[in-house]
Amino acid sequence: MAVIESEETMILNDILTTCKKLFGFQVFEVVSIKRGWLNLKWKIKTSEGVFLVKQYNKDRFKHYNLEELLLAFSQQERLHKQGFPCPGLLSYQGNVMLETDHGELFIVMEFCHGQVILPGKLNTNQMYDLGRFTGLMHRVLNDGTLPKKKVTKFIPPSRDERMEYWNLVLKMVDHPSLEHLIPIIERQYQLTKELSIYEFDSIEEGWAHRDLWVDNLLFEKNHLSAVLDFDRLNYDHPLLDIARAIVSCAIDENSLKVELVSKFTDGYREHNAVDSHSLISSLKFLWYLESTWWLKSDMEQLTGPPIRFKQEMLWLSKNYNELDSLLGGL
């Protein structure tokens, strides 16, 4: 009886065949890594060392900009060569993005050891180290090697546009089965109505990782061992990296661990300046960016990491006006 291979197995075999042809690998062991959305990943033990292979799903790849992705890879490699904890990338004839005979796109990188810490569960030493390397990353990315762009990746919509959006969501939750969501959406509308959009004008633009949350961080004991997944690196607002790291790593059981935030900023200041005003503005700006992603009429149907992202936005909106008193002394 014929054995029908799964689609993942066929993709893996296709990629391993290409790796052997390009790099001369003998593969001894393969372990599937079930993290991320749609893109497939494997840890492979080979005659040349241990690597991580990342396949780019063909449907998801339609949403990527190849030029921006290749630039992100080049900056990951530049950081790696300067001693920053991130995986080095393998290239063939100068190409990092590789393709099989059957059209599967993939990259091969060093396998980084470490543990993924649950959201809000980092200790003070881990948070300090994360802040230190985030500051270093921002300093290197914005050292003048890369040119500034005229437009950032996130362009804040006007207050009127956002109020119109929240009004639309309010209409969508005006249903007996969803009426318990009305106070949540009303809160977003009211915050938007009261905010001064001009306070975001002073947030500095620059190159940033743009996906700095616990799933993309590895730790060995008290130290950061690797920052992963540079796919979204682009010209934006580096302070959003700070805010994303803080809400992911320092909000635990609906409470912000201020000591962790303080340790992060202490570490960050070893390489880059950040004051309490900028820190608070970054969190408010993150809410303005992400709240519409996760606080929606169908928010209760979210699964996986988006459940945590929703909780973070709920915390920020609930505590928006208390951020100054919470963090003003840092």
VENWO-V120295 format. One record per residue. SS is DSSP state (a for helix, b for strand, c for the rest). PSI is psi in whole degrees, 0 to 359 (999 if undefined). NEAR is the number of other C-alpha atoms within 10 Angstrom. Layout:
{{SS	PSI	NEAR} {SS	PSI	NEAR}}
This chain:
{{c	129	3} {c	141	4} {c	123	5} {c	118	8} {c	144	9} {c	162	9} {a	320	9} {a	319	11} {a	318	11} {a	319	12} {a	315	19} {a	312	20} {a	322	12} {a	315	17} {a	318	25} {a	325	19} {a	318	17} {a	319	19} {a	318	21} {a	321	13} {a	320	10} {a	319	13} {a	352	12} {c	22	13} {c	140	17} {c	121	16} {b	124	17} {b	329	10} {b	142	11} {b	131	17} {b	123	11} {b	138	14} {b	113	13} {c	72	11} {c	150	11} {c	174	12} {c	115	8} {c	312	14} {c	137	16} {b	147	19} {b	144	21} {b	144	20} {b	126	20} {b	130	22} {b	124	18} {b	176	16} {c	344	11} {c	4	11} {b	188	12} {b	131	18} {b	163	21} {b	130	22} {b	129	24} {b	119	18} {b	140	23} {b	114	19} {c	133	15} {a	322	13} {a	317	10} {a	328	11} {a	338	14} {c	337	10} {c	357	8} {c	155	13} {c	113	11} {a	319	12} {a	317	8} {a	324	15} {a	317	17} {a	324	15} {a	318	16} {a	317	20} {a	319	21} {a	324	15} {a	326	21} {a	316	26} {a	322	17} {a	316	15} {a	316	19} {a	316	15} {a	338	13} {c	10	9} {c	6	8} {c	140	20} {c	88	20} {c	156	24} {c	137	24} {c	151	20} {b	141	20} {c	143	17} {c	156	15} {b	118	11} {c	40	6} {c	358	7} {b	128	12} {c	320	17} {c	116	19} {b	159	19} {b	135	17} {c	171	15} {c	337	10} {c	14	10} {c	16	12} {c	124	17} {b	138	18} {b	163	19} {b	157	21} {b	131	23} {b	165	18} {b	142	17} {c	125	20} {c	134	20} {c	150	12} {c	177	15} {b	138	15} {c	123	14} {c	141	17} {c	152	12} {c	134	19} {c	3	20} {c	11	18} {c	153	22} {c	176	16} {a	322	18} {a	319	17} {a	320	23} {a	321	28} {a	315	24} {a	320	21} {a	317	31} {a	318	29} {a	314	22} {a	333	21} {a	318	28} {a	319	25} {a	315	20} {a	313	25} {a	324	20} {a	316	17} {a	313	19} {a	332	23} {c	34	18} {c	7	11} {c	350	9} {c	317	9} {c	138	14} {c	153	12} {c	151	14} {c	159	13} {c	332	7} {c	135	10} {c	162	15} {c	319	15} {c	116	10} {c	110	9} {c	127	15} {c	161	11} {c	160	11} {a	320	17} {a	319	11} {a	317	12} {a	321	18} {a	322	17} {a	320	13} {a	311	13} {a	327	22} {a	321	15} {a	317	13} {a	322	21} {a	320	22} {a	324	11} {a	330	15} {c	4	18} {c	70	14} {c	142	12} {c	324	7} {c	347	8} {c	4	14} {a	339	13} {a	346	12} {a	348	20} {a	313	17} {a	327	11} {a	312	16} {a	323	22} {a	324	15} {a	318	15} {a	319	23} {a	315	20} {a	318	13} {a	318	17} {a	318	19} {a	323	14} {a	340	9} {c	153	12} {c	107	11} {a	338	15} {a	342	8} {a	341	11} {a	347	16} {c	332	10} {c	357	9} {c	123	16} {c	142	11} {c	155	19} {b	181	20} {b	138	24} {b	160	26} {c	313	26} {c	15	23} {c	45	19} {c	85	25} {c	172	19} {a	325	23} {a	341	19} {a	20	15} {b	137	21} {b	140	22} {b	144	21} {b	109	13} {c	241	12} {c	7	15} {b	146	15} {b	121	23} {b	337	22} {b	141	22} {b	130	26} {c	171	20} {c	81	20} {c	13	21} {c	328	18} {c	2	18} {c	132	21} {b	178	22} {b	116	24} {b	235	22} {c	105	21} {a	331	24} {a	336	25} {a	330	25} {a	317	22} {a	311	28} {a	318	23} {a	319	23} {a	319	25} {a	312	28} {a	329	26} {a	322	21} {a	342	27} {a	356	25} {b	119	23} {b	125	16} {c	49	11} {c	28	13} {b	139	11} {b	124	19} {c	95	19} {a	326	15} {a	323	15} {a	320	24} {a	318	25} {a	317	19} {a	321	21} {a	312	28} {a	325	27} {a	315	21} {a	318	21} {a	321	25} {c	352	16} {c	335	13} {c	339	18} {c	151	17} {c	141	12} {c	127	16} {c	173	12} {a	325	15} {a	315	14} {a	322	17} {a	312	23} {a	317	21} {a	324	20} {a	320	23} {a	320	23} {a	321	21} {a	322	21} {a	318	19} {a	317	23} {a	326	23} {a	309	16} {a	344	15} {a	323	19} {a	344	16} {a	323	14} {a	338	20} {c	92	21} {c	175	20} {c	334	18} {c	23	13} {a	334	14} {a	353	13} {a	0	9} {c	149	14} {c	162	9} {c	209	7} {a	325	10} {a	335	14} {a	316	14} {a	317	16} {a	320	20} {a	315	21} {a	321	17} {a	318	22} {a	324	25} {a	319	21} {a	315	17} {a	318	23} {a	325	21} {a	324	14} {c	15	14} {a	314	16} {a	355	12} {a	359	13} {a	324	16} {a	317	15} {a	329	9} {a	319	14} {a	3	16} {c	336	13} {c	0	10} {c	999	17}}
